[in-house]
C-alpha cells in the first residue's frame, strides 16, 4: 500500500525523521524523474500557484469526426489536422500495386491521445491508411510551445535499419489506446485476426521518446509470433 503525498504534506511537522525521509525521496526523484521538480514543470507551476499554470498544461479533445485535434495551452487554442502528422513508413501497403513498400504517409484519422502529466506533451495515435482490410497506424508526440507546437514521430524498429530515425518508422496495426503511465508511453494495437500487443516507449532526451519494447497480449494460433514479431 502506497502513502499519499497529500497526507505527508498535511502531517509534516519538520521533525528530524520527517525531514530525512523527504530528503531521501527528493534524491530518488532527482535520480529517476528529475523533470518532475524542474522549473516550469506542471507540479512546480501549480505548487507555486502560478496564474499561468492552468493555461500552460494542455487541454485536448478530438473534433471534426476525428480529423482534427483541438488543444489549448498558454491561453491560445490550436487546431491540429491529422494530415499534419506525416511519417516515412517502412512497411506501407501500396494501393496501386498491392505490394508493401516504404513511402511517406500522412494521418487520416485521430484514434486516441494522452497528455503526459509530467511534461505536458501530447501523444497521438493516428490511423494513416486503411487498405485491403489492413490498418496502418503510427504514434506522434506533440510538444506544446509558446505560440505553437512541434510534432515528433514515435519511431518503431523493424527488420531493416531505419533510414532516418527522426522521420521513419515501421507501422502499427489498428491502435486501440494510447496512455502515459509514469513517464512511459503505452500503445495497444490489434490486427484483423485478433492479435494484440502492447508497444512501449520510454523517456529520452527527445520529446519523441525511445522505443522500449513490445509485449504480445494475444496471439492467434493461426499466426506466428504475434504482432511483436514484426517490431
Z-matrix of the N, CA and C atoms (Angstrom, degrees):
N
C 1 1.466
C 2 1.521 1 109.58
N 3 1.326 2 116.71 1 128.14
C 4 1.452 3 120.88 2 -178.18
C 5 1.525 4 111.09 3 -85.83
N 6 1.323 5 115.82 4 161.80
C 7 1.457 6 121.70 5 -179.60
C 8 1.524 7 109.80 6 -100.33
N 9 1.314 8 116.85 7 146.71
C 10 1.463 9 121.95 8 -178.69
C 11 1.525 10 110.33 9 -83.83
N 12 1.337 11 116.54 10 130.67
C 13 1.459 12 120.42 11 175.86
C 14 1.524 13 111.32 12 -65.85
N 15 1.339 14 115.68 13 -30.26
C 16 1.468 15 119.22 14 176.97
C 17 1.520 16 110.23 15 -64.93
N 18 1.336 17 116.49 16 -40.82
C 19 1.472 18 119.84 17 177.10
C 20 1.521 19 110.88 18 -64.46
N 21 1.351 20 116.11 19 -38.07
C 22 1.467 21 119.75 20 178.40
C 23 1.526 22 110.21 21 -60.27
N 24 1.342 23 115.93 22 -46.41
C 25 1.462 24 119.77 23 -179.50
C 26 1.523 25 111.22 24 -65.81
N 27 1.339 26 116.42 25 -36.96
C 28 1.467 27 120.63 26 -177.86
C 29 1.522 28 111.85 27 -65.72
N 30 1.323 29 116.90 28 -41.19
C 31 1.458 30 121.00 29 -173.59
C 32 1.528 31 113.93 30 -101.36
N 33 1.335 32 115.94 31 8.04
C 34 1.469 33 118.70 32 178.80
C 35 1.535 34 110.36 33 -70.15
N 36 1.338 35 116.33 34 127.99
C 37 1.469 36 121.80 35 -178.93
C 38 1.521 37 112.17 36 -124.00
N 39 1.317 38 116.37 37 9.45
C 40 1.459 39 118.87 38 179.32
C 41 1.509 40 114.06 39 74.61
N 42 1.323 41 117.68 40 17.75
C 43 1.463 42 120.77 41 178.96
C 44 1.529 43 109.79 42 -70.34
N 45 1.327 44 117.59 43 152.01
C 46 1.472 45 120.71 44 -175.20
C 47 1.528 46 113.39 45 -54.68
N 48 1.345 47 116.85 46 -44.46
C 49 1.467 48 118.43 47 -177.51
C 50 1.531 49 111.03 48 -69.13
N 51 1.358 50 117.16 49 -31.65
C 52 1.459 51 119.78 50 177.05
C 53 1.531 52 110.93 51 -68.49
N 54 1.326 53 116.03 52 -42.85
C 55 1.458 54 120.64 53 178.91
C 56 1.521 55 111.08 54 -62.17
N 57 1.344 56 115.65 55 -42.96
C 58 1.466 57 119.97 56 -179.84
C 59 1.521 58 111.04 57 -63.56
N 60 1.353 59 117.31 58 -40.39
C 61 1.464 60 121.05 59 179.70
C 62 1.532 61 110.68 60 -64.00
N 63 1.336 62 117.24 61 -40.49
C 64 1.456 63 120.41 62 179.18
C 65 1.519 64 111.81 63 -69.03
N 66 1.324 65 117.57 64 -33.52
C 67 1.461 66 120.91 65 176.70
C 68 1.527 67 110.26 66 -64.10
N 69 1.337 68 116.74 67 -40.00
C 70 1.466 69 120.85 68 177.47
C 71 1.526 70 110.44 69 -65.23
N 72 1.348 71 116.28 70 -42.75
C 73 1.458 72 120.70 71 179.05
C 74 1.526 73 111.01 72 -62.11
N 75 1.337 74 117.07 73 -42.34
C 76 1.455 75 120.65 74 179.75
C 77 1.527 76 110.93 75 -64.14
N 78 1.319 77 117.45 76 -40.20
C 79 1.467 78 120.53 77 178.16
C 80 1.522 79 110.74 78 -62.13
N 81 1.321 80 116.93 79 -39.72
C 82 1.468 81 120.49 80 179.78
C 83 1.531 82 110.97 81 -67.15
N 84 1.327 83 116.52 82 -41.57
C 85 1.469 84 119.96 83 178.72
C 86 1.519 85 110.56 84 -65.02
N 87 1.336 86 116.78 85 -44.77
C 88 1.465 87 120.47 86 -179.30
C 89 1.519 88 111.52 87 -64.70
N 90 1.333 89 116.68 88 -26.45
C 91 1.459 90 120.85 89 179.45
C 92 1.530 91 111.86 90 -81.81
N 93 1.353 92 116.67 91 -42.84
C 94 1.460 93 120.94 92 -172.81
C 95 1.524 94 114.11 93 -98.55
N 96 1.338 95 118.18 94 -36.34
C 97 1.463 96 122.28 95 -176.89
C 98 1.528 97 110.07 96 -139.02
N 99 1.336 98 118.86 97 63.46
C 100 1.461 99 120.98 98 -175.83
C 101 1.527 100 113.89 99 -60.04
N 102 1.341 101 117.31 100 -26.40
C 103 1.465 102 120.03 101 -178.10
C 104 1.524 103 112.11 102 -63.63
N 105 1.331 104 117.36 103 -23.23
C 106 1.454 105 120.46 104 -178.54
C 107 1.520 106 112.59 105 -63.02
N 108 1.340 107 117.09 106 -31.02
C 109 1.464 108 121.18 107 -174.41
C 110 1.520 109 112.78 108 -109.50
N 111 1.324 110 117.86 109 6.89
C 112 1.456 111 120.16 110 -179.39
C 113 1.522 112 110.64 111 -77.18
N 114 1.341 113 116.14 112 151.28
C 115 1.460 114 120.42 113 174.25
C 116 1.521 115 109.79 114 -57.94
N 117 1.301 116 116.39 115 135.34
C 118 1.454 117 120.69 116 -179.77
C 119 1.511 118 114.06 117 95.58
N 120 1.343 119 118.39 118 -11.53
C 121 1.453 120 120.48 119 177.47
C 122 1.530 121 108.89 120 -69.90
N 123 1.343 122 117.84 121 152.59
C 124 1.471 123 120.03 122 179.38
C 125 1.525 124 112.67 123 -53.59
N 126 1.330 125 117.61 124 -40.73
C 127 1.459 126 120.35 125 -179.03
C 128 1.525 127 111.38 126 -61.88
N 129 1.333 128 116.94 127 -47.43
C 130 1.463 129 120.68 128 -177.80
C 131 1.525 130 110.64 129 -64.98
N 132 1.324 131 117.35 130 -42.06
C 133 1.464 132 120.00 131 -179.20
C 134 1.516 133 111.64 132 -63.54
N 135 1.327 134 116.54 133 -44.92
C 136 1.463 135 119.64 134 -179.86
C 137 1.518 136 110.77 135 -69.64
N 138 1.336 137 117.87 136 -39.59
C 139 1.472 138 121.56 137 -179.86
C 140 1.526 139 110.87 138 -61.29
N 141 1.318 140 115.80 139 -37.58
C 142 1.463 141 120.03 140 179.16
C 143 1.524 142 112.21 141 -84.74
N 144 1.351 143 115.39 142 3.38
C 145 1.457 144 121.22 143 177.64
C 146 1.523 145 111.63 144 58.21
N 147 1.335 146 114.83 145 40.50
C 148 1.459 147 119.63 146 178.32
C 149 1.519 148 110.00 147 -65.64
N 150 1.329 149 119.49 148 132.43
C 151 1.463 150 120.76 149 178.60
C 152 1.523 151 112.76 150 -64.73
N 153 1.343 152 116.46 151 -16.02
C 154 1.458 153 120.04 152 179.85
C 155 1.519 154 112.57 153 -93.36
N 156 1.341 155 117.42 154 -4.25
C 157 1.463 156 119.91 155 -173.61
C 158 1.521 157 112.33 156 -59.99
N 159 1.352 158 115.76 157 -48.86
C 160 1.466 159 118.44 158 -177.50
C 161 1.522 160 111.36 159 -64.87
N 162 1.348 161 117.06 160 -32.53
C 163 1.454 162 120.24 161 -178.99
C 164 1.521 163 112.08 162 -78.56
N 165 1.344 164 117.49 163 -26.19
C 166 1.456 165 121.20 164 -176.14
C 167 1.522 166 111.71 165 -74.16
N 168 1.331 167 117.50 166 -40.63
C 169 1.460 168 120.70 167 -177.28
C 170 1.524 169 108.86 168 -76.05
N 171 1.331 170 118.70 169 126.99
C 172 1.470 171 121.82 170 -172.05
C 173 1.529 172 113.59 171 -65.23
N 174 1.316 173 114.73 172 140.20
C 175 1.459 174 122.66 173 167.50
C 176 1.524 175 106.58 174 -112.02
N 177 1.316 176 116.51 175 127.67
C 178 1.468 177 120.58 176 -167.19
C 179 1.520 178 110.99 177 -131.77
N 180 1.341 179 115.76 178 146.05
C 181 1.463 180 121.20 179 170.85
C 182 1.527 181 109.46 180 -152.25
N 183 1.331 182 115.37 181 152.78
C 184 1.465 183 122.06 182 176.84
C 185 1.526 184 107.76 183 -90.41
N 186 1.332 185 116.55 184 130.77
C 187 1.466 186 121.17 185 -177.43
C 188 1.536 187 110.51 186 -132.34
N 189 1.333 188 115.61 187 -179.84
C 190 1.479 189 122.91 188 174.25
C 191 1.524 190 112.80 189 53.21
N 192 1.359 191 115.02 190 50.97
C 193 1.471 192 120.14 191 178.62
C 194 1.520 193 111.89 192 54.71
N 195 1.323 194 115.24 193 41.54
C 196 1.475 195 123.39 194 176.36
C 197 1.520 196 113.40 195 70.06
N 198 1.335 197 116.80 196 14.94
C 199 1.467 198 120.26 197 178.58
C 200 1.524 199 112.03 198 -89.20
N 201 1.331 200 117.32 199 -15.94
C 202 1.460 201 120.66 200 -175.96
C 203 1.525 202 110.89 201 -139.77
N 204 1.328 203 113.50 202 155.95
C 205 1.455 204 122.03 203 173.53
C 206 1.526 205 106.60 204 -116.75
N 207 1.314 206 116.25 205 126.57
C 208 1.461 207 119.91 206 176.55
C 209 1.526 208 108.60 207 -106.96
N 210 1.322 209 116.19 208 125.62
C 211 1.464 210 120.89 209 -176.49
C 212 1.524 211 109.65 210 -133.43
N 213 1.330 212 115.17 211 148.28
C 214 1.453 213 120.32 212 179.97
C 215 1.525 214 109.77 213 -130.01
N 216 1.321 215 116.22 214 128.54
C 217 1.462 216 122.21 215 172.07
C 218 1.529 217 108.43 216 -156.69
N 219 1.307 218 116.11 217 156.23
C 220 1.454 219 120.52 218 178.93
C 221 1.512 220 113.72 219 59.17
N 222 1.350 221 116.39 220 26.11
C 223 1.451 222 119.71 221 179.52
C 224 1.511 223 114.60 222 77.74
N 225 1.341 224 117.99 223 7.20
C 226 1.461 225 121.77 224 179.79
C 227 1.523 226 110.36 225 -121.04
N 228 1.317 227 115.56 226 154.24
C 229 1.463 228 122.09 227 177.33
C 230 1.526 229 108.87 228 -110.95
N 231 1.330 230 115.83 229 130.93
C 232 1.469 231 121.44 230 -179.06
C 233 1.524 232 109.00 231 -120.45
N 234 1.321 233 115.97 232 135.37
C 235 1.455 234 121.85 233 175.09
C 236 1.523 235 108.08 234 -111.28
N 237 1.322 236 115.54 235 117.78
C 238 1.462 237 121.53 236 -173.97
C 239 1.526 238 108.87 237 -112.55
N 240 1.321 239 117.09 238 118.40
C 241 1.457 240 121.88 239 179.31
C 242 1.528 241 110.92 240 -75.79
N 243 1.320 242 115.24 241 144.97
C 244 1.465 243 119.79 242 175.14
C 245 1.525 244 110.43 243 -58.23
N 246 1.336 245 116.54 244 -34.13
C 247 1.464 246 120.70 245 -177.77
C 248 1.528 247 112.78 246 -67.92
N 249 1.340 248 118.15 247 -16.62
C 250 1.465 249 120.77 248 176.48
C 251 1.528 250 111.60 249 -69.89
N 252 1.318 251 115.84 250 -20.90
C 253 1.456 252 120.87 251 -176.90
C 254 1.527 253 108.72 252 -93.37
N 255 1.315 254 115.35 253 98.98
C 256 1.462 255 121.11 254 -178.29
C 257 1.520 256 110.38 255 -122.45
N 258 1.325 257 115.14 256 154.41
C 259 1.456 258 120.84 257 -176.14
C 260 1.525 259 109.08 258 -158.50
N 261 1.320 260 116.55 259 152.89
C 262 1.466 261 122.42 260 176.74
C 263 1.529 262 107.44 261 -87.69
N 264 1.338 263 115.77 262 112.24
C 265 1.467 264 122.03 263 -174.78
C 266 1.524 265 109.57 264 -97.94
N 267 1.314 266 116.27 265 125.70
C 268 1.463 267 121.59 266 -175.19
C 269 1.533 268 113.25 267 -74.21
N 270 1.331 269 116.81 268 -25.82
C 271 1.473 270 119.86 269 -174.96
C 272 1.525 271 110.12 270 -128.67
N 273 1.319 272 116.74 271 52.31
C 274 1.463 273 121.74 272 -177.18
C 275 1.524 274 111.49 273 -87.44
N 276 1.335 275 118.33 274 136.11
C 277 1.475 276 120.20 275 174.70
C 278 1.521 277 110.26 276 -72.15
N 279 1.313 278 116.24 277 139.06
C 280 1.464 279 122.09 278 -179.79
C 281 1.531 280 108.72 279 -104.32
N 282 1.347 281 118.28 280 109.76
C 283 1.470 282 120.60 281 -177.85
C 284 1.525 283 113.41 282 -60.79
N 285 1.327 284 117.87 283 -27.42
C 286 1.463 285 120.81 284 -177.43
C 287 1.524 286 112.67 285 -73.31
N 288 1.328 287 116.36 286 -37.98
C 289 1.470 288 120.00 287 -175.97
C 290 1.526 289 113.08 288 -110.32
N 291 1.339 290 116.38 289 -15.22
C 292 1.455 291 119.66 290 -177.40
C 293 1.515 292 113.73 291 74.52
N 294 1.329 293 116.44 292 12.41
C 295 1.459 294 120.90 293 -179.57
C 296 1.538 295 110.08 294 -107.16
N 297 1.317 296 114.48 295 173.72
C 298 1.453 297 121.11 296 176.66
C 299 1.520 298 108.88 297 -101.45
N 300 1.319 299 116.22 298 128.77
C 301 1.458 300 119.00 299 178.46
C 302 1.525 301 109.84 300 -150.42
N 303 1.317 302 116.50 301 164.45
C 304 1.459 303 122.01 302 177.90
C 305 1.519 304 109.61 303 -82.46
N 306 1.327 305 116.73 304 128.31
C 307 1.457 306 120.25 305 178.77
C 308 1.523 307 110.03 306 -160.68
N 309 1.318 308 116.13 307 160.83
C 310 1.455 309 121.17 308 178.05
C 311 1.527 310 109.59 309 -78.81
N 312 1.322 311 115.28 310 137.47
C 313 1.456 312 120.59 311 179.80
C 314 1.524 313 109.35 312 -133.27
N 315 1.339 314 115.67 313 150.27
C 316 1.458 315 121.88 314 178.11
C 317 1.524 316 109.85 315 -116.27
N 318 1.327 317 115.93 316 156.95
C 319 1.447 318 120.93 317 -178.70
C 320 1.519 319 112.68 318 -65.81
N 321 1.332 320 115.39 319 141.56
C 322 1.461 321 121.28 320 176.58
C 323 1.528 322 110.73 321 -108.80
N 324 1.337 323 116.90 322 -37.76
C 325 1.460 324 120.43 323 -176.30
C 326 1.522 325 110.13 324 -150.38
N 327 1.322 326 116.62 325 138.84
C 328 1.466 327 121.66 326 177.64
C 329 1.519 328 108.70 327 -88.26
N 330 1.323 329 116.31 328 125.58
C 331 1.458 330 121.63 329 -174.19
C 332 1.527 331 112.03 330 -95.38
N 333 1.316 332 116.51 331 -46.30
C 334 1.464 333 120.38 332 -176.26
C 335 1.517 334 108.63 333 -160.00
N 336 1.328 335 116.28 334 164.90
C 337 1.469 336 120.50 335 177.60
C 338 1.524 337 109.20 336 -149.91
N 339 1.313 338 115.53 337 164.20
C 340 1.458 339 121.63 338 175.63
C 341 1.521 340 108.40 339 -152.26
N 342 1.331 341 116.78 340 140.23
C 343 1.459 342 122.26 341 178.12
C 344 1.520 343 109.05 342 -102.99
N 345 1.324 344 115.94 343 126.33
C 346 1.459 345 121.36 344 178.98
C 347 1.530 346 108.96 345 -72.04
N 348 1.338 347 119.03 346 115.83
C 349 1.462 348 120.63 347 -178.48
C 350 1.529 349 113.33 348 -67.03
N 351 1.335 350 116.63 349 -13.99
C 352 1.458 351 119.69 350 179.90
C 353 1.525 352 112.19 351 -87.73
N 354 1.329 353 116.97 352 -40.60
C 355 1.469 354 120.68 353 -173.86
C 356 1.526 355 113.71 354 -112.22
N 357 1.326 356 117.46 355 -20.12
C 358 1.450 357 120.47 356 -174.02
C 359 1.520 358 113.38 357 82.61
N 360 1.336 359 118.08 358 -0.97
C 361 1.464 360 121.01 359 177.07
C 362 1.528 361 110.47 360 -67.86
N 363 1.325 362 115.60 361 150.87
C 364 1.462 363 121.50 362 -176.00
C 365 1.519 364 109.47 363 -113.82
N 366 1.324 365 117.28 364 117.16
C 367 1.465 366 121.26 365 174.40
C 368 1.524 367 108.31 366 -89.81
N 369 1.331 368 115.95 367 135.22
C 370 1.464 369 121.04 368 -176.64
C 371 1.522 370 110.15 369 -128.95
N 372 1.320 371 116.10 370 123.98
C 373 1.458 372 120.92 371 172.99
C 374 1.516 373 108.98 372 -89.88
N 375 1.339 374 116.90 373 125.45
C 376 1.467 375 121.33 374 -172.56
C 377 1.525 376 110.89 375 -127.13
N 378 1.328 377 115.67 376 132.27
C 379 1.459 378 120.21 377 170.81
C 380 1.521 379 107.79 378 -84.23
N 381 1.321 380 116.21 379 123.87
C 382 1.456 381 121.34 380 -179.27
C 383 1.524 382 112.35 381 -89.58
N 384 1.336 383 115.15 382 -38.04
C 385 1.463 384 118.29 383 -174.24
C 386 1.524 385 109.71 384 -162.92
N 387 1.336 386 115.43 385 150.53
C 388 1.457 387 120.84 386 171.96
C 389 1.521 388 107.17 387 -129.48
N 390 1.336 389 115.83 388 117.20
C 391 1.466 390 120.51 389 -175.96
C 392 1.520 391 109.25 390 -148.22
N 393 1.317 392 115.68 391 131.42
C 394 1.466 393 122.38 392 177.06
C 395 1.528 394 111.15 393 53.14
N 396 1.334 395 115.17 394 48.01
C 397 1.469 396 122.69 395 177.99
C 398 1.522 397 112.62 396 62.32
N 399 1.330 398 116.90 397 19.99
C 400 1.474 399 121.17 398 179.39
C 401 1.526 400 109.46 399 -121.63
N 402 1.310 401 115.58 400 128.50
C 403 1.457 402 121.18 401 178.04
C 404 1.523 403 109.94 402 -100.06
N 405 1.314 404 115.88 403 132.08
C 406 1.464 405 121.78 404 175.92
C 407 1.524 406 107.82 405 -110.84
N 408 1.327 407 115.68 406 124.60
C 409 1.457 408 120.02 407 -175.12
C 410 1.524 409 111.10 408 -133.88
N 411 1.323 410 114.96 409 167.23
C 412 1.458 411 120.90 410 177.33
C 413 1.528 412 108.88 411 -154.28
N 414 1.328 413 114.74 412 165.65
C 415 1.459 414 121.13 413 179.64
C 416 1.528 415 108.99 414 -114.81
N 417 1.312 416 115.99 415 137.76
C 418 1.458 417 122.44 416 178.45
C 419 1.525 418 109.68 417 -126.35
N 420 1.314 419 115.65 418 152.06
C 421 1.457 420 121.76 419 177.04
C 422 1.522 421 108.38 420 -118.21
N 423 1.319 422 116.20 421 123.74
C 424 1.465 423 121.19 422 176.80
C 425 1.529 424 108.07 423 -99.49
N 426 1.313 425 115.14 424 124.12
C 427 1.467 426 121.92 425 179.70
C 428 1.530 427 108.35 426 -101.59
N 429 1.343 428 118.11 427 102.88
C 430 1.469 429 120.14 428 179.85
C 431 1.526 430 111.03 429 -64.67
N 432 1.321 431 116.28 430 134.75
C 433 1.462 432 122.30 431 -179.47
C 434 1.523 433 108.74 432 -134.26
N 435 1.326 434 117.96 433 159.57
C 436 1.467 435 119.71 434 177.87
C 437 1.529 436 111.19 435 -57.40
N 438 1.307 437 116.20 436 117.49
C 439 1.458 438 120.48 437 178.11
C 440 1.512 439 115.39 438 78.85
N 441 1.312 440 119.43 439 5.16
C 442 1.456 441 120.20 440 -178.63
C 443 1.513 442 112.82 441 -178.11
N 444 1.331 443 116.37 442 -155.52
C 445 1.460 444 121.05 443 -178.82
C 446 1.526 445 108.97 444 -162.27
N 447 1.331 446 114.72 445 160.48
C 448 1.466 447 121.94 446 174.32
C 449 1.528 448 107.95 447 -121.58
N 450 1.323 449 116.68 448 143.93
C 451 1.464 450 122.13 449 -179.51
C 452 1.526 451 109.58 450 -110.73
N 453 1.323 452 115.68 451 127.83
C 454 1.461 453 122.63 452 177.98
C 455 1.530 454 109.22 453 -117.66
N 456 1.316 455 115.70 454 155.55
C 457 1.461 456 120.85 455 179.85
C 458 1.523 457 110.64 456 -103.57
N 459 1.335 458 115.99 457 135.02
C 460 1.454 459 120.40 458 172.07
C 461 1.513 460 108.68 459 -79.81
N 462 1.313 461 117.15 460 106.80
C 463 1.464 462 121.85 461 -171.78
C 464 1.530 463 110.98 462 -89.63
N 465 1.331 464 115.74 463 128.06
C 466 1.464 465 122.23 464 -179.88
C 467 1.524 466 109.29 465 -116.35
N 468 1.324 467 118.40 466 127.49
C 469 1.474 468 121.01 467 -179.06
C 470 1.518 469 111.58 468 -73.96
N 471 1.331 470 114.80 469 169.14
C 472 1.455 471 120.73 470 179.16
C 473 1.517 472 110.96 471 -156.98
N 474 1.327 473 117.90 472 -159.29
C 475 1.477 474 121.40 473 -176.17
C 476 1.527 475 113.86 474 -61.34
N 477 1.332 476 117.02 475 -35.29
C 478 1.460 477 120.95 476 -178.48
C 479 1.531 478 110.26 477 -110.25
N 480 1.337 479 117.74 478 150.24
C 481 1.467 480 120.19 479 178.21
C 482 1.528 481 111.01 480 -60.51
N 483 1.325 482 115.54 481 144.23
C 484 1.460 483 119.97 482 177.76
C 485 1.521 484 109.95 483 -77.24
N 486 1.336 485 118.82 484 132.81
C 487 1.471 486 120.99 485 -178.71
C 488 1.526 487 112.41 486 -67.60
N 489 1.311 488 116.83 487 -31.56
C 490 1.463 489 121.74 488 -179.81
C 491 1.520 490 107.31 489 -149.18
N 492 1.318 491 116.01 490 103.23
C 493 1.455 492 120.08 491 -173.56
C 494 1.526 493 112.57 492 -62.54
N 495 1.338 494 117.64 493 -25.47
C 496 1.458 495 120.74 494 -179.07
C 497 1.520 496 112.56 495 -78.57
N 498 1.339 497 117.27 496 -17.95
C 499 1.454 498 119.42 497 -173.54
C 500 1.529 499 113.23 498 -131.70
N 501 1.321 500 119.32 499 0.85
C 502 1.463 501 120.71 500 -177.26
C 503 1.526 502 110.45 501 -128.54
N 504 1.329 503 115.42 502 158.82
C 505 1.460 504 120.87 503 -178.05
C 506 1.522 505 109.81 504 -164.19
N 507 1.311 506 116.21 505 160.13
C 508 1.461 507 121.31 506 163.01
C 509 1.518 508 107.03 507 -87.25
N 510 1.314 509 116.91 508 150.62
C 511 1.459 510 121.27 509 -169.60
C 512 1.519 511 113.16 510 -80.52
N 513 1.308 512 114.03 511 161.69
C 514 1.455 513 123.00 512 167.03
C 515 1.524 514 107.66 513 -101.69
N 516 1.325 515 116.36 514 160.02
C 517 1.467 516 119.92 515 172.55
C 518 1.530 517 107.73 516 -81.24
N 519 1.295 518 118.13 517 -146.48
C 520 1.461 519 120.85 518 -179.29
C 521 1.530 520 110.07 519 -72.18
N 522 1.327 521 117.23 520 120.46
C 523 1.469 522 121.56 521 -178.60
C 524 1.527 523 109.78 522 -78.89
N 525 1.331 524 115.22 523 127.23
C 526 1.465 525 120.93 524 178.55
C 527 1.524 526 112.52 525 -94.20
N 528 1.326 527 116.23 526 -36.92
C 529 1.466 528 119.24 527 -178.85
C 530 1.518 529 110.19 528 -159.55
N 531 1.342 530 113.89 529 155.14
C 532 1.461 531 122.67 530 177.24
C 533 1.527 532 106.51 531 -133.26
N 534 1.346 533 117.70 532 122.72
C 535 1.459 534 120.33 533 -175.95
C 536 1.524 535 111.46 534 -144.42
N 537 1.337 536 115.56 535 135.47
C 538 1.460 537 120.94 536 168.86
C 539 1.521 538 108.55 537 -87.14
N 540 1.335 539 116.25 538 130.80
C 541 1.456 540 121.95 539 177.85
C 542 1.525 541 108.39 540 -133.97
N 543 1.333 542 116.52 541 107.76
C 544 1.465 543 122.62 542 179.07
C 545 1.528 544 112.05 543 51.77
N 546 1.320 545 115.67 544 45.13
C 547 1.454 546 120.64 545 176.39
C 548 1.516 547 114.74 546 88.78
N 549 1.334 548 117.62 547 -14.88
C 550 1.464 549 122.09 548 178.02
C 551 1.525 550 109.41 549 -95.61
N 552 1.334 551 115.83 550 146.43
C 553 1.457 552 120.84 551 177.20
C 554 1.521 553 108.86 552 -101.94
N 555 1.321 554 116.22 553 124.15
C 556 1.453 555 122.03 554 -179.63
C 557 1.529 556 109.96 555 -113.37
N 558 1.331 557 115.33 556 125.58
C 559 1.463 558 121.72 557 -177.99
C 560 1.526 559 108.65 558 -122.21
N 561 1.318 560 116.54 559 124.96
C 562 1.465 561 121.08 560 177.63
C 563 1.525 562 108.70 561 -102.37
N 564 1.335 563 115.94 562 127.36
C 565 1.470 564 121.45 563 178.89
C 566 1.521 565 109.97 564 -123.09
N 567 1.338 566 116.06 565 155.00
C 568 1.457 567 121.83 566 178.92
C 569 1.526 568 108.64 567 -144.57
N 570 1.348 569 117.09 568 146.32
C 571 1.462 570 120.57 569 178.77
C 572 1.533 571 109.58 570 -113.75
N 573 1.337 572 118.71 571 170.95
C 574 1.467 573 121.17 572 -175.70
C 575 1.532 574 115.17 573 -55.68
N 576 1.356 575 120.02 574 -39.40
C 577 1.468 576 118.10 575 178.66
C 578 1.528 577 113.50 576 -66.19
N 579 1.334 578 117.65 577 -19.27
C 580 1.459 579 120.57 578 -179.47
C 581 1.511 580 114.60 579 111.42
N 582 1.338 581 117.44 580 5.08
C 583 1.459 582 119.33 581 173.41
C 584 1.530 583 108.93 582 -65.97
N 585 1.333 584 116.38 583 138.75
C 586 1.448 585 120.68 584 -179.92
C 587 1.526 586 109.36 585 -134.74
N 588 1.337 587 116.24 586 140.92
C 589 1.465 588 119.98 587 -177.48
C 590 1.525 589 110.32 588 -143.54
N 591 1.322 590 114.86 589 154.60
C 592 1.456 591 122.92 590 174.84
C 593 1.525 592 107.92 591 -109.10
N 594 1.338 593 116.44 592 117.40
C 595 1.461 594 122.70 593 178.35
C 596 1.524 595 108.09 594 -103.84
N 597 1.331 596 116.52 595 131.28
C 598 1.468 597 120.70 596 -173.16
C 599 1.526 598 110.93 597 -120.31
N 600 1.322 599 115.49 598 134.94
C 601 1.463 600 123.11 599 172.57
C 602 1.528 601 108.16 600 -113.79
N 603 1.324 602 116.18 601 139.98
C 604 1.460 603 120.34 602 179.76
C 605 1.529 604 110.90 603 -109.25
N 606 1.333 605 117.65 604 158.52
C 607 1.467 606 120.58 605 179.49
C 608 1.529 607 111.07 606 -59.89
N 609 1.320 608 115.59 607 146.42
C 610 1.463 609 121.31 608 177.56
C 611 1.520 610 108.40 609 -146.36
N 612 1.324 611 116.17 610 -172.92
C 613 1.460 612 120.42 611 179.34
C 614 1.524 613 112.36 612 -73.12
N 615 1.321 614 116.56 613 -11.94
C 616 1.460 615 121.51 614 -179.03
C 617 1.527 616 109.68 615 -112.20
N 618 1.336 617 118.02 616 146.44
C 619 1.469 618 119.56 617 174.33
C 620 1.523 619 112.38 618 -58.25
N 621 1.342 620 117.19 619 -22.20
C 622 1.467 621 120.51 620 -179.92
C 623 1.519 622 112.01 621 -65.24
N 624 1.322 623 117.58 622 -17.66
C 625 1.460 624 123.52 623 -177.54
C 626 1.528 625 109.89 624 66.37
N 627 1.315 626 116.88 625 -172.95
C 628 1.465 627 121.31 626 -176.09
C 629 1.522 628 109.59 627 -137.31
N 630 1.326 629 115.54 628 134.89
C 631 1.465 630 120.23 629 178.12
C 632 1.520 631 109.91 630 -57.62
N 633 1.327 632 116.53 631 129.42
C 634 1.462 633 121.10 632 -177.28
C 635 1.521 634 113.08 633 -108.98
N 636 1.331 635 116.39 634 -34.21
C 637 1.460 636 117.55 635 -179.69
C 638 1.518 637 111.92 636 163.37
N 639 1.327 638 114.85 637 179.30
C 640 1.458 639 121.62 638 -176.51
C 641 1.524 640 109.19 639 -139.19
N 642 1.324 641 116.28 640 138.75
C 643 1.457 642 122.29 641 179.27
C 644 1.523 643 109.16 642 -126.72
N 645 1.331 644 116.85 643 120.86
C 646 1.459 645 120.29 644 176.43
C 647 1.529 646 109.80 645 -70.20
N 648 1.324 647 116.37 646 123.53
C 649 1.465 648 121.21 647 177.37
C 650 1.521 649 111.17 648 -95.17
N 651 1.326 650 116.44 649 -28.31
C 652 1.462 651 121.78 650 178.80
C 653 1.521 652 108.39 651 -151.28
N 654 1.329 653 116.69 652 129.17
C 655 1.459 654 121.46 653 178.93
C 656 1.522 655 108.42 654 -123.70
N 657 1.311 656 116.48 655 119.89
C 658 1.456 657 121.80 656 178.74
C 659 1.525 658 109.07 657 -75.60
N 660 1.322 659 116.76 658 137.47
C 661 1.465 660 121.52 659 -173.65
C 662 1.518 661 112.90 660 -59.37
N 663 1.324 662 117.03 661 -33.16
C 664 1.469 663 119.90 662 -175.57
C 665 1.529 664 113.03 663 -77.66
N 666 1.340 665 117.24 664 -5.77
C 667 1.465 666 120.91 665 179.26
C 668 1.517 667 109.69 666 -111.97
N 669 1.318 668 115.61 667 163.17
C 670 1.458 669 120.56 668 -177.48
C 671 1.528 670 111.26 669 -111.55
N 672 1.299 671 115.60 670 125.34
C 673 1.463 672 119.70 671 171.60
C 674 1.498 673 117.02 672 80.15
N 675 1.341 674 118.15 673 -10.13
C 676 1.451 675 120.39 674 -179.15
C 677 1.528 676 112.35 675 68.12
N 678 1.321 677 116.34 676 -172.86
C 679 1.450 678 121.05 677 -176.86
C 680 1.519 679 112.86 678 -67.28
N 681 1.315 680 117.65 679 -29.06
C 682 1.468 681 119.96 680 -177.94
C 683 1.521 682 112.92 681 -67.30
N 684 1.305 683 116.79 682 -18.36
C 685 1.462 684 120.02 683 -177.46
C 686 1.533 685 111.84 684 -67.15
N 687 1.331 686 117.74 685 -18.44
C 688 1.470 687 119.36 686 -179.04
C 689 1.514 688 112.33 687 -95.84
N 690 1.342 689 117.68 688 -6.96
C 691 1.467 690 120.67 689 -179.10
C 692 1.521 691 110.32 690 -97.73
